[in-house]
């Protein structure tokens, strides 16, 4: 891990920003902020293992490095969609929805 000019933020070998000393990615915090429109206090209530200072640092880092972080978010979403489509079992889904499996 490489430290950055931002307190509490470090980069892994691939350039992904994490909260220092944790496994929490900056993009995970940003996903809560953008997806749910949560402010730092709301994120802190949900991710109580992080301090408000860490959350504010993550959001500040994001806005200073928004282009790179947005690319990482899109890549992560694409990978999730790829995995979901590869491993989704439509028969199980239909059964869970209460529909007869043909």
C-alpha positions as CSV (number, residue, x, y, z in Angstrom):
1,X,0.0,0.0,0.0
2,X,1.1,3.5,-0.8
3,X,0.1,6.5,1.3
4,X,-1.4,9.6,-0.3
5,X,-1.5,13.3,0.4
6,X,-5.0,12.6,1.8
7,X,-5.1,11.6,5.4
8,X,-6.6,8.1,6.0
9,X,-6.3,7.1,2.3
10,X,-3.8,4.7,0.8
11,X,-3.5,3.1,-2.6
12,X,-3.0,-0.6,-3.4
13,X,-0.7,-1.8,-6.2
14,X,-3.5,-1.4,-8.7
15,X,-4.1,2.2,-7.8
16,X,-7.4,1.5,-5.9
17,X,-7.9,3.8,-2.9
18,X,-8.7,2.3,0.5
19,X,-9.3,3.7,4.0
20,X,-5.9,3.2,5.7
21,X,-5.8,0.1,7.8
22,X,-9.1,-1.3,6.6
23,X,-10.4,-3.3,3.6
24,X,-12.9,-0.5,2.8
25,X,-12.5,1.0,-0.6
26,X,-13.1,4.7,-1.2
27,X,-15.5,3.6,-4.0
28,X,-17.6,1.7,-1.5
29,X,-18.2,4.9,0.5
30,X,-18.8,6.8,-2.7
31,X,-21.4,4.2,-3.8
32,X,-23.4,4.9,-0.6
33,X,-23.0,8.7,-1.1
34,X,-24.1,8.6,-4.8
35,X,-26.5,5.7,-4.8
36,X,-28.4,6.5,-1.6
37,X,-27.7,10.3,-1.5
38,X,-26.3,9.8,2.0
39,X,-24.2,12.5,3.6
40,X,-21.2,11.7,5.8
41,X,-23.3,11.4,8.9
42,X,-25.6,8.9,7.3
43,X,-22.7,6.9,5.9
44,X,-21.1,6.9,9.4
45,X,-24.3,5.4,10.9
46,X,-24.2,2.6,8.4
47,X,-20.5,2.0,8.4
48,X,-19.9,2.6,12.1
49,X,-16.5,1.0,12.0
50,X,-15.2,4.1,10.2
51,X,-14.7,7.5,11.8
52,X,-16.3,10.6,10.4
53,X,-12.9,11.9,9.5
54,X,-12.2,8.7,7.4
55,X,-15.5,9.1,5.6
56,X,-14.9,12.8,4.9
57,X,-11.4,12.0,3.6
58,X,-12.8,9.3,1.3
59,X,-15.4,11.8,-0.1
60,X,-12.8,14.5,-0.5
61,X,-10.4,12.0,-2.2
62,X,-13.3,11.0,-4.5
63,X,-14.1,14.6,-5.6
64,X,-10.4,15.3,-6.2
65,X,-10.0,12.1,-8.2
66,X,-13.5,11.7,-9.6
67,X,-12.6,10.6,-13.1
68,X,-10.4,7.7,-11.9
69,X,-12.9,6.7,-9.2
70,X,-15.8,6.8,-11.6
71,X,-13.9,4.5,-14.0
72,X,-13.3,2.1,-11.1
73,X,-16.9,2.2,-10.1
74,X,-18.0,1.4,-13.7
75,X,-15.5,-1.4,-14.0
76,X,-16.8,-2.9,-10.7
77,X,-20.4,-2.6,-11.9
78,X,-19.5,-4.3,-15.2
79,X,-17.7,-7.1,-13.5
80,X,-20.7,-7.6,-11.1
81,X,-23.1,-7.7,-14.1
82,X,-20.8,-10.2,-15.9
83,X,-20.7,-12.5,-12.9
84,X,-24.4,-12.2,-12.3
85,X,-25.2,-13.1,-15.9
86,X,-22.8,-16.0,-15.9
87,X,-24.0,-17.6,-12.7
88,X,-27.6,-16.6,-12.6
89,X,-29.8,-19.7,-12.4
90,X,-33.2,-18.7,-14.0
91,X,-34.9,-21.9,-12.9
92,X,-34.1,-21.1,-9.2
93,X,-35.3,-17.5,-9.7
94,X,-38.6,-18.6,-11.2
95,X,-39.1,-21.0,-8.4
96,X,-38.4,-18.3,-5.8
97,X,-40.9,-16.1,-7.6
98,X,-43.5,-18.9,-7.3
99,X,-43.7,-19.6,-11.0
100,X,-43.7,-23.1,-12.4
101,X,-40.4,-24.1,-13.9
102,X,-40.7,-25.5,-17.4
